[in-house]
């Protein structure tokens, strides 16, 4: 068991090294984005509209605090995401096998269902109930104000 865990950590370390620029970019985005942007989601700060994944980070934080009901309320797909992470980690780092077509198909099905759920949430809760809120201070609106304000 000790050797399996050690080999798994070595594989994880190698995966992180291979993706170091992506990891550095993501960390920098979260660190600097939280300081200078109105939100973490690029879709929100560009368009003002929530994305299909809006609420997943907050749901993940609630899940880590063992607030299962709050996580479900914020975004029920956090459970599919968490299960996917566990399955991927188990297959990749413990069993040392590729995830296979069934996992990829499950991810595609999950994304399609999440988009359908997003449309329903937009219909039901937009624009005033978080996380389905419209953010007025977005880049697109600023650019439109500048462009059309200059025409007046």
ABEGO torsion letter per residue (X at the ends): XAAAAAAAAAAAAAAAAAAAAAAAAAAAAAAAAAAABABABAAAAAAGBBBAABGAAAAAAAAAAGBAAAAAAABAAAAAAAAAAAAAAAAAAAAGBBAEAAAAAAAAAAAAAAAAAAAAAAAAAOAABOABBBBABBAAAAAAAAAAAAAX
